[in-house]
Amino acid sequence: MNMMSEPLVSAQDGNGRKFGDVILDVKNISLRFGGVKALSDISFDVREHEIRAIIGPNGAGKSSMLNCINGVYQPQEGSISFRGQTFRHMNSHQVATMGVARTFQNLALFKGMSVLDNIMTGRNLKIKSNILLQALRIGPALREEIRHREFVEHIIDFLEIQAWRKTPVGQLPYGLQKRVDLGRALAMEPQVLLLDEPMAGMNVEEKQDMCRFVLDINDEFGTTVVLIEHDMGVVMDISDRVVVLDYGKKIGDGTPDAVRNNPDVIKAYLGTSH
């Protein structure tokens, strides 16, 4: 399944992983809720084909940052550029149309629908037929539905959930539901995939599987990944660059090794600079 072409290479890390140009550029984002500042002057960029992690203690502003990127929140200050086009404000539909997909920390799946049908909902933006033709399932609408279902079947095979394709999602264990949520996002064929704590609540084996899927999505499909994750072992193992937030401010940005040895980051996580 070829979800996007290989990026134009312009940089690489010390391990030889190749990155393209900046695809997402966050500049001076500030977000307030009444008198509470959730984000203060946050800036960082994301390059094509990299895995970019956002980390920080609870309440650091990580999910708020993702919500600004995908248009759920409208920041009071700053701008976000996607492929060189700068936006002061965007809504979620615009962001999705441009090629940005998102999974959520709290699953929002349709529990009574099958795995296949849940992932099919991720194809909504790709469907061209009108509602009447879709309901009648005739002519071009039927042929289009068949193509979309074939695409979704590829995702089901990729995520190794074939055995549950017709099972209502509400009957699945939590780890498999997280895969379905990932599959629905992949069904949008995103250029940038935002993952909000994809390993939260998983056991060791489930985390290993999810790490493998994230790396394969990045390597095989060329999809750029931005993820929030609390498991520092996971972050340090799979991320190319890490940005660190604390109380809505950026306190670190760089390679996993550089961030790991940053005194401000150590202090934020351990409460001490030693």
Secondary structure, DSSP 4 states (H G I P E B T S, - for coil): ---SPPPPP-EE-TT--EE-SEEEEEEEEEEEETTEEEEEEEEEEEETT-EEEEE-STTSSHHHHHHHHTTSS--SEEEEEETTEEES---HHHHHHHTEEE--SS----TTSBHHHHHHGGGGGG--S-HHHHHHT-HHHHHHHHHHHHHHHHHHHHTT-GGGTTSBGGGS-HHHHHHHHHHHHHTT--SEEEEESTTTT--HHHHHHHHHHHHHHHHHS--EEEEE-S-HHHHHHH-SEEEEEETTEEEEEE-HHHHHT-HHHHHHHHSS--
